Amino acid sequence: MASSASTSILLIFPCFLLFQPFHSLSMTTAGTTTTTTTVTTTTPTTKTDKPLILPLRAQKVAPSSLPRPPNKLLFHHNVSLTVSLSVGSPAQNVSLVLDTGSELSWLLCDSKTSPSFRPRASSSYSPIPCSSPTCRSQTRDLPIPASCDASRLCHVALSYADASSSEGTLAADLFSLGASPPLRTAFGCMAAAYSSATGDPAAVGMLGMNRGSLSFVSQTNTRRFSYCISDRDSSGLLLLGHATLSFLPLNYTPLVKISLPLPYFDRVAYSIQLEGIRVGAVLLPIPKTVLVPDHTGAGQTMVDSGTQFTFLLGEAYNALKIEFLRQTKGVLPPLGEPNFVFQGAFDACFRVPERRPLPRLPAVVLMFQGAEVAVSGERLLYRVGGERRGWDGVWCLTFGNSDLVALSAYVIGHHHQQNVWVEYDLENGRLGFAPFRCDLASQRLGVVL
């Protein structure tokens, strides 16, 4: 959620990570051009490397439980992906939003109005001074530089594109994950937080899972993890650690980076190269220059579990909208209200008669080097709660226009990762995708969850 924020299904899983060392990355660089990541692995994965398999339980948040957003908030969470663990001594159970698009994990501390972590009740809690190397050097990837507060403690502040924000003190405590030994972990102990995800009142904070030096992935040396998000209740899976899935034909695309620091490029995101978009059999006429980062770094493509839908930069979005409207003409009546923009970014909206199934729609295929992600059927449209036109409901295309919100990137949200097995393979510098019936994942793995 570093560059965007919103999610679509509340996925709750008791999470116990399998920690494994991961190998350093050898990057190919050339000026400021985008290049692929190559990795030299010196230690093969052994048969003892067994992944931990965890359930993903879907739980939708009722629209009535969501707050009315303030004026500055253009789009907001109506769901969260949350992970349950325990922190401190004695252990306090907490629920954190899982986010592969942000770095620093944080907990809301000592809140009087919301569930929170109580640092003074933990004998293993310690704030980190601003003189610490952790504060001075490891916070380098955070969007807002760390500073010193009045007590000479390391002060951190975070903000997200949906106007969610938090600030507080960098600290360390023991994070306990199941039977694994407690691990001392740096995190933000936040005194204040505004979240657009208040539809999930049990969430206490964020679990950052990108590639930054303070992310949970980096601190635990997690080399590989994957998930399969179901479009049905209580049937998805999360795998932490290496797994050889012979039944799963994963297609991989390399992670990419830009060699020089640029103002609008997130160097620790899971970035891959978007090479084209198809609607049905039609390849959209999008210039290649629109799909690659420009001289400022704007235009990267990120895979983000903290984002609800998918966002495209304006030129690509307009091409998609025009072709989707053309191919659905006569079967999907446009809303016909130019001023109606769902969540400030989704203006391709339609009228669909109540109690009727959606018509057959052309798939939208996101094309990458070596892999594709196809979005089809009901994942293409989203019912806007509380909006009706006579006997019709209002549905909007689940691709948003990045130019209408505070985004300078392409972001693939987790709504479009449903029924797709997604693997984050850090040891080989790549992401893998495979279409899969995620409600059948545990059965295929031979486990009971």
Secondary structure, 3 states (H helix, E strand, C coil): CCCCCCCCCEEEEECCCCCCCCCCCEECCCCCCEEEEECCCCCCCCCCCCCEEEEEEEECCCHHHCCCCCCCCCCCCCCCEEEEEEECCCCEEEEEEEECCCCCCEEEECCCCCCCECHHHCCCCEECECCCHHHHCCCCCCCCCCEECCCCEEEEEEECCCCCEEEEEEEEEEEECCCCCCEEEEEEEEEEEECCCCCCCCCCEEEECCCCCCCHHHHCCCCEEEEEECCCCCCEEEEECCCCCCCCCCEEEECEEECCCCCCCCCCCCEECEEEEEECCEECCCCHHHHCCCCCCCCCEEECCCCCCEEECHHHHHHHHHHHHHHCCCCCCECCCCCCCECCCECCEEEEECCCCCCCCCCEEEEECCEEEEECHHHHEEEEEEEEECCEEEEEECEEEHHHCCCCCEEECHHHHECEEEEEECCCCEEEEEECCHHHHHHHHCCCC
